[in-house]
Amino acid sequence: MLEIEDWSKEQVHQVMQELLVSFNYMWFLMEGWIKDNCPEKADSEAFHQISETFGAYQAKRLAKTIADPGQGTARLIQFLKHSHWCAFENIEFSNISGKELRMRTLDCTAQKAAKKWGMDCYDCSKAGLRLRQGFFAQVDPTARVTRVHTPPDEKPAALPETVSCEWRICIQSRGA
């Protein structure tokens, strides 16, 4: 166990940030290995279920750290602010209504990494949807996630250039 009780706040933050980046990098390496060595499994339901399970697990763990998460879309936003998305990415979220939230990733690091590695893009359409479905359904079981835009789809002209992907999260119950 790390003896973080003896560390400064800055040391803890720096180590945790480096660990987050390392885990994220490992995920990309493992996903790439699966696509290269088990292509028939890379787009399977079982593989995408892993993303959904991770999303739900993350939200379940975060529930231990959020004192008063609120209700409705305010609750979704509270969890989102504590998620890996906000740790790694520039996330823009807008409360469309008391029951609908827009989530955008601006200048996505995964897309930048894909370009660096010689890929056209990182296809986050299926796994990204399942990850968000698991996450937001854990926060509110009535939450439904819709993909508005993700690579490799052509970006709608109405989206600002900096938007890498956009999602809508709607809840069926609970007030804002």
C-alpha positions as CSV (number, residue, x, y, z in Angstrom):
1,M,0.0,0.0,0.0
2,L,1.3,3.5,-0.8
3,E,2.1,5.5,2.3
4,I,0.2,8.5,1.1
5,E,-0.5,9.7,4.6
6,D,3.1,11.1,4.7
7,W,2.9,12.7,1.3
8,S,1.9,16.3,0.5
9,K,-1.4,16.9,-1.3
10,E,0.7,17.8,-4.4
11,Q,2.6,14.5,-4.3
12,V,-0.7,12.5,-4.0
13,H,-2.2,14.4,-6.9
14,Q,0.8,13.9,-9.1
15,V,1.1,10.2,-8.4
16,M,-2.6,9.6,-8.9
17,Q,-2.6,11.6,-12.2
18,E,0.4,9.5,-13.5
19,L,-1.4,6.3,-12.5
20,L,-4.5,7.4,-14.3
21,V,-2.6,8.1,-17.5
22,S,-0.8,4.8,-17.2
23,F,-4.0,2.8,-16.8
24,N,-5.5,4.7,-19.7
25,Y,-2.5,3.9,-21.9
26,M,-2.7,0.2,-20.9
27,W,-6.3,0.1,-21.9
28,F,-5.4,1.3,-25.4
29,L,-2.6,-1.2,-25.7
30,M,-4.8,-4.1,-24.6
31,E,-7.6,-3.0,-26.9
32,G,-5.1,-2.8,-29.8
33,W,-3.8,-6.2,-29.0
34,I,-7.3,-7.7,-29.0
35,K,-8.1,-6.0,-32.3
36,D,-4.8,-7.3,-33.8
37,N,-4.9,-10.8,-32.4
38,C,-8.5,-11.6,-31.9
39,P,-10.3,-9.5,-34.5
40,E,-13.4,-11.7,-34.3
41,K,-13.8,-10.8,-30.6
42,A,-13.0,-7.0,-30.8
43,D,-16.5,-6.1,-31.9
44,S,-18.3,-8.8,-30.0
45,E,-21.1,-8.2,-27.4
46,A,-18.8,-9.7,-24.7
47,F,-16.1,-7.2,-25.4
48,H,-18.5,-4.3,-25.4
49,Q,-20.0,-5.6,-22.2
50,I,-16.6,-5.0,-20.5
51,S,-17.0,-1.3,-21.2
52,E,-20.5,-1.2,-19.8
53,T,-19.4,-3.1,-16.7
54,F,-16.5,-0.7,-16.2
55,G,-18.8,2.3,-16.6
56,A,-21.2,1.0,-13.9
57,Y,-18.3,0.0,-11.6
58,Q,-16.7,3.5,-11.8
59,A,-20.0,5.2,-10.9
60,K,-20.6,2.7,-8.1
61,R,-17.2,3.6,-6.7
62,L,-17.6,7.3,-7.2
63,A,-20.9,7.2,-5.1
64,K,-18.6,6.7,-2.1
65,T,-16.9,10.0,-2.7
66,I,-19.8,12.3,-3.5
67,A,-21.4,13.7,-0.4
68,D,-24.7,15.1,-1.9
69,P,-25.1,14.1,-5.5
70,G,-28.5,15.8,-5.9
71,Q,-31.2,14.6,-8.2
72,G,-32.0,14.6,-11.9
73,T,-29.5,16.0,-14.4
74,A,-27.7,17.7,-11.5
75,R,-26.9,14.2,-10.1
76,L,-25.6,13.1,-13.5
77,I,-23.4,16.2,-13.7
78,Q,-22.0,15.6,-10.2
79,F,-20.9,12.1,-11.1
80,L,-19.6,13.2,-14.4
81,K,-17.4,15.9,-12.8
82,H,-15.7,13.1,-10.7
83,S,-15.4,10.6,-13.6
84,H,-12.3,9.6,-15.6
85,W,-13.7,11.7,-18.5
86,C,-13.1,14.9,-16.6
87,A,-9.8,13.5,-15.3
88,F,-8.4,13.0,-18.8
89,E,-10.4,15.2,-21.1
90,N,-11.8,18.6,-21.6
91,I,-15.5,17.8,-21.1
92,E,-18.3,20.3,-21.8
93,F,-21.7,19.4,-20.3
94,S,-24.9,21.4,-20.7
95,N,-28.1,20.8,-18.8
96,I,-30.6,20.9,-21.7
97,S,-33.5,20.4,-19.4
98,G,-34.3,18.9,-16.0
99,K,-34.2,15.5,-17.8
100,E,-31.6,15.9,-20.6
101,L,-27.9,16.5,-20.5
102,R,-25.4,17.1,-23.4
103,M,-21.9,15.8,-23.0
104,R,-19.1,16.8,-25.4
105,T,-15.5,15.9,-25.4
106,L,-13.3,18.7,-26.8
107,D,-10.0,18.0,-28.5
108,C,-10.1,14.3,-27.4
109,T,-6.7,12.8,-26.2
110,A,-7.7,9.4,-27.7
111,Q,-8.2,11.0,-31.1
112,K,-4.8,12.8,-30.8
113,A,-3.1,9.5,-29.8
114,A,-4.7,7.7,-32.7
115,K,-3.3,10.3,-35.1
116,K,0.1,10.0,-33.5
117,W,0.0,6.2,-34.0
118,G,-0.9,6.6,-37.7
119,M,-4.6,5.8,-37.4
120,D,-7.3,7.9,-39.1
121,C,-9.2,8.1,-35.8
122,Y,-10.0,6.1,-32.7
123,D,-13.5,4.5,-33.2
124,C,-15.2,5.1,-29.9
125,S,-18.7,4.7,-31.2
126,K,-19.7,1.3,-29.7
127,A,-17.5,1.0,-26.7
128,G,-18.0,4.7,-25.8
129,L,-21.7,4.3,-25.9
130,R,-21.6,1.2,-23.7
131,L,-19.3,2.8,-21.3
132,R,-21.6,5.8,-20.9
133,Q,-24.7,3.5,-20.7
134,G,-23.2,1.6,-17.8
135,F,-22.0,4.7,-16.0
136,F,-25.1,6.8,-16.3
137,A,-27.5,3.9,-15.6
138,Q,-25.7,3.2,-12.4
139,V,-26.2,6.9,-11.4
140,D,-29.8,6.8,-12.5
141,P,-31.4,3.5,-13.7
142,T,-33.7,5.5,-16.0
143,A,-30.8,7.1,-17.8
144,R,-30.5,6.5,-21.6
145,V,-27.5,7.5,-23.6
146,T,-27.7,8.5,-27.3
147,R,-24.7,9.0,-29.5
148,V,-25.0,12.3,-31.4
149,H,-21.5,12.1,-33.1
150,T,-18.3,10.1,-32.7
151,P,-15.5,9.3,-35.0
152,P,-15.3,7.7,-37.5
153,D,-18.5,9.4,-38.6
154,E,-18.2,12.6,-40.5
155,K,-18.7,15.5,-38.1
156,P,-22.0,17.5,-38.6
157,A,-21.4,21.0,-39.9
158,A,-23.2,22.5,-36.9
159,L,-20.7,21.1,-34.4
160,P,-17.7,23.3,-33.5
161,E,-14.4,22.1,-34.8
162,T,-13.1,21.4,-31.2
163,V,-15.9,18.9,-30.5
164,S,-14.6,15.3,-30.8
165,C,-17.7,13.6,-29.8
166,E,-21.2,14.4,-28.5
167,W,-23.7,12.4,-26.4
168,R,-27.2,13.1,-25.0
169,I,-28.2,11.6,-21.7
170,C,-31.9,11.6,-20.9
171,I,-33.6,10.4,-17.7
172,Q,-37.1,9.2,-17.4
173,S,-37.8,10.2,-13.8
174,R,-36.6,12.4,-11.0
175,G,-36.7,16.1,-11.2
176,A,-33.8,18.4,-11.9
